[in-house]
Each structure stands twice: as structure tokens, then as C-alpha cells.
Amino acid sequence: MLKFLQQLHNVADNDKIENPAIISTIYLCKGLEFDSVIIPNLTEENFKTDLDKNNLYVAITRALHKFIGYFYGAVSCFVENKYLI
């Protein structure tokens, strides 16, 4: 893992990365905007309280163009069926 992080640091120093992927927590992305936002584990188990509802709203509204949510099993009660494929 350390070797990978060192390589990543070297790439960041030497090259300009076009369209990098950013992995963040919902708390850290508050106030930022991204072209696309992907939320994994969008299940009832992970998003079930009012605080989870607020955090999910923050995460989804960070997307300027595209939002993708993944789930397996029961989707969160905060996601309406009309948005499911």
C-alpha cells in the first residue's frame, strides 16, 4: 500500500491528471461540486435515520450532471421507486 501511495504522489507531482476520480466521505464533500457522484451501498441498512437522509441529500446534490447509486437488497427508504432502474 505504501508503494502505491508513493507512486500516486509521484504521478501527482509530475503529471497533470485529466478527470481524476476523487474518493471522499459525505462530510468532506459538503459545499463542493462534481460532474458525477457515485454512492455505493445505498441500502436501507446504511441510510435509515434522519441524519442519513440529510447526508444522502448532501451527497446527491454534489452532482452537477450525473448521480449513480448502487445497492444490493433493500434500497434505502429515502430513494423513491421512480428513480430505480
C-alpha positions, 0 to 999 in steps of 0.5 A: 500500500505504501508503494502505491501511495508513493507512486500516486504522489509521484504521478501527482507531482509530475503529471497533470491528471485529466478527470481524476476520480476523487474518493471522499466521505459525505462530510468532506464533500459538503459545499463542493461540486462534481460532474458525477457522484457515485454512492455505493451501498445505498441500502436501507441498512446504511441510510435509515435515520434522519441524519442519513437522509440529510447526508444522502441529500448532501451527497446527491446534490454534489452532482452537477450532471450525473448521480449513480447509486448502487445497492444490493437488497433493500434500497434505502427508504429515502430513494423513491421507486421512480428513480430505480432502474 
